């Protein structure tokens, strides 16, 4: 996280090159990935067989809940949500080795549901008590690059 300039007495000059407070006016929303381990119980009963072969040093399989919000009305429906979501998914898959992406969306938020479906997400659950659909994306890295690449040229900037 970037410290707000002046709020952290220990902040280095490198961190002060970017000041959150100085850039607040340019922020229109946010996108987040909430990481967790994939529960192998959801693999259709394969866990019993899998545990016989699992090395105790095996890297856990990671999933991420994608959360996107374009809060400023003037910036909605301009492709920013799509660009931010594609960028975060590509980053998560490439740099964090995320195996599964999912999102939970209120069932009356048709625009968000359509956005995620257009990116290859499919419905995997529905929580009646919250009136939320859960959508997931589980495709191999190469196919992910092709799918998301069709929505723009997203690359890492250093």
C-alpha positions as CSV (number, residue, x, y, z in Angstrom):
1,X,0.0,0.0,0.0
2,X,1.2,3.5,-0.7
3,X,1.5,5.6,2.4
4,X,-0.2,9.0,2.2
5,X,2.6,11.5,2.0
6,X,3.5,13.0,5.3
7,X,1.5,10.4,7.3
8,X,4.5,8.0,7.6
9,X,7.6,9.4,9.3
10,X,9.6,6.4,8.0
11,X,8.5,6.8,4.3
12,X,11.5,6.7,1.9
13,X,12.1,9.2,-0.8
14,X,11.1,6.4,-3.3
15,X,7.7,6.1,-1.8
16,X,7.2,9.9,-1.8
17,X,7.6,9.8,-5.6
18,X,3.9,8.8,-5.6
19,X,1.6,10.6,-3.2
20,X,-1.9,9.2,-2.7
21,X,-3.2,12.5,-1.4
22,X,-1.8,14.4,-4.5
23,X,-3.6,11.9,-6.8
24,X,-7.0,11.5,-5.1
25,X,-8.7,13.7,-7.6
26,X,-7.7,11.3,-10.4
27,X,-9.1,8.2,-8.7
28,X,-12.4,7.0,-10.1
29,X,-12.7,3.6,-8.5
30,X,-10.8,0.5,-7.5
31,X,-10.1,-3.1,-8.4
32,X,-9.0,-5.7,-5.9
33,X,-8.0,-9.4,-5.8
34,X,-8.8,-11.1,-2.5
35,X,-6.6,-14.2,-2.4
36,X,-7.3,-17.6,-0.7
37,X,-6.4,-21.2,-1.1
38,X,-8.6,-23.3,-3.3
39,X,-10.6,-25.8,-1.2
40,X,-10.1,-29.2,-2.9
41,X,-13.4,-30.4,-1.5
42,X,-14.9,-28.7,-4.5
43,X,-13.1,-30.9,-7.0
44,X,-15.9,-33.5,-7.1
45,X,-14.6,-36.0,-4.5
46,X,-11.1,-36.2,-5.9
47,X,-9.5,-35.0,-2.6
48,X,-9.3,-38.6,-1.2
49,X,-7.2,-39.7,-4.2
50,X,-5.3,-36.4,-4.3
51,X,-4.2,-36.6,-0.7
52,X,-2.4,-39.9,-1.3
53,X,-0.2,-38.2,-3.8
54,X,0.3,-34.7,-2.3
55,X,3.8,-33.7,-1.3
56,X,3.8,-31.8,2.0
57,X,5.9,-29.1,0.2
58,X,3.3,-28.7,-2.6
59,X,2.5,-25.1,-3.4
60,X,-1.1,-24.3,-2.5
61,X,-3.4,-23.6,-5.4
62,X,-4.6,-20.0,-5.2
63,X,-7.9,-18.4,-6.1
64,X,-8.9,-14.7,-6.2
65,X,-12.2,-13.0,-5.7
66,X,-12.2,-10.1,-8.2
67,X,-13.8,-6.9,-6.9
68,X,-14.3,-3.9,-9.2
69,X,-15.9,-0.6,-8.6
70,X,-16.0,2.5,-10.8
71,X,-17.5,4.9,-8.2
72,X,-17.6,8.1,-10.3
73,X,-20.7,8.1,-12.5
74,X,-19.0,10.2,-15.2
75,X,-16.5,7.4,-15.7
76,X,-18.9,4.4,-15.8
77,X,-19.6,2.7,-19.1
78,X,-16.4,3.9,-20.7
79,X,-14.4,0.7,-20.6
80,X,-12.4,1.5,-17.4
81,X,-13.9,-1.4,-15.5
82,X,-13.1,-3.8,-18.3
83,X,-9.5,-2.5,-18.6
84,X,-8.9,-2.6,-14.9
85,X,-10.4,-6.1,-14.5
86,X,-8.5,-7.5,-17.5
87,X,-5.2,-6.0,-16.2
88,X,-5.7,-7.4,-12.7
89,X,-6.7,-10.9,-14.0
90,X,-3.6,-11.0,-16.3
91,X,-1.4,-9.8,-13.4
92,X,-2.9,-12.4,-11.0
93,X,-2.5,-15.3,-13.4
94,X,1.0,-14.4,-14.6
95,X,2.7,-13.0,-11.4
96,X,0.7,-14.7,-8.6
97,X,-0.1,-18.0,-10.4
98,X,-3.8,-17.7,-9.5
99,X,-5.7,-20.8,-10.7
100,X,-9.3,-19.6,-10.3
101,X,-10.9,-16.2,-10.4
102,X,-14.4,-15.6,-9.2
103,X,-16.7,-12.7,-8.3
104,X,-19.9,-12.2,-6.4
105,X,-22.4,-9.8,-7.9
106,X,-25.8,-8.6,-6.7
107,X,-28.3,-10.2,-9.2
108,X,-29.7,-6.8,-10.1
109,X,-26.3,-5.5,-11.3
110,X,-26.8,-6.6,-14.8
111,X,-24.0,-4.4,-16.2
112,X,-21.4,-6.1,-14.0
113,X,-22.7,-9.6,-14.7
114,X,-22.5,-8.9,-18.4
115,X,-19.0,-7.5,-18.1
116,X,-17.7,-10.6,-16.3
117,X,-19.6,-13.0,-18.7
118,X,-18.0,-11.2,-21.7
119,X,-14.6,-12.0,-20.2
120,X,-15.3,-15.7,-20.0
121,X,-16.7,-16.0,-16.5
122,X,-19.6,-18.5,-16.1
123,X,-22.1,-18.8,-13.2
124,X,-21.1,-21.4,-10.7
125,X,-23.4,-20.5,-7.7
126,X,-26.3,-18.4,-6.5
127,X,-26.8,-17.2,-2.9
128,X,-30.5,-16.7,-2.6
129,X,-30.2,-15.1,0.9
130,X,-27.9,-12.4,-0.5
131,X,-29.4,-12.3,-4.0
132,X,-25.9,-12.7,-5.4
133,X,-24.6,-14.7,-8.4
134,X,-21.1,-16.2,-8.2
135,X,-19.3,-16.3,-11.5
136,X,-15.9,-18.0,-12.1
137,X,-13.1,-18.1,-14.6
138,X,-11.0,-21.3,-14.8
139,X,-9.1,-21.5,-18.0
140,X,-5.4,-22.3,-18.9
141,X,-2.9,-19.4,-19.0
142,X,-2.6,-19.5,-22.8
143,X,-6.3,-19.3,-23.4
144,X,-6.6,-16.6,-20.8
145,X,-4.1,-14.4,-22.7
146,X,-6.0,-14.9,-25.9
147,X,-9.4,-14.2,-24.4
148,X,-8.4,-11.1,-22.5
149,X,-6.1,-9.9,-25.3
150,X,-9.2,-9.7,-27.5
151,X,-10.4,-6.9,-25.1
152,X,-7.3,-4.7,-25.4
153,X,-3.5,-4.7,-25.3
154,X,-2.7,-5.2,-21.6
155,X,0.9,-5.4,-20.5
156,X,3.0,-4.8,-17.5
157,X,4.4,-1.3,-17.1
158,X,7.4,-0.7,-14.9
